[in-house]
């Protein structure tokens, strides 16, 4: 089962995702995550430290989130990506579309400029 927690960190809102972002997991959180992000005006940090797997639908969700925020003049940064998930992101060149930081502090630095 996938889920997320939301934390307001001043310059950004951090969403800590948990569980597999396969088709079932993505379906469980996509609408709620999109709605939560849509309510805000801050930049977004998506913490994937508790996500052991991301499938094609999970990647689509992250790309869609990034594009939506970009149209609003906001930025999303992914952080704490597990090694197997990082391998997938490198294969699909996700880091060329969405910045990826090693940890939340680095993500905050990327957003600060």
Helices and strands as residue ranges (DSSP letters): E 3-8, E 12-18, H 23-39, E 43-50, H 56-71, E 76-79, H 83-91, G 94-96, E 99-101, H 104-112
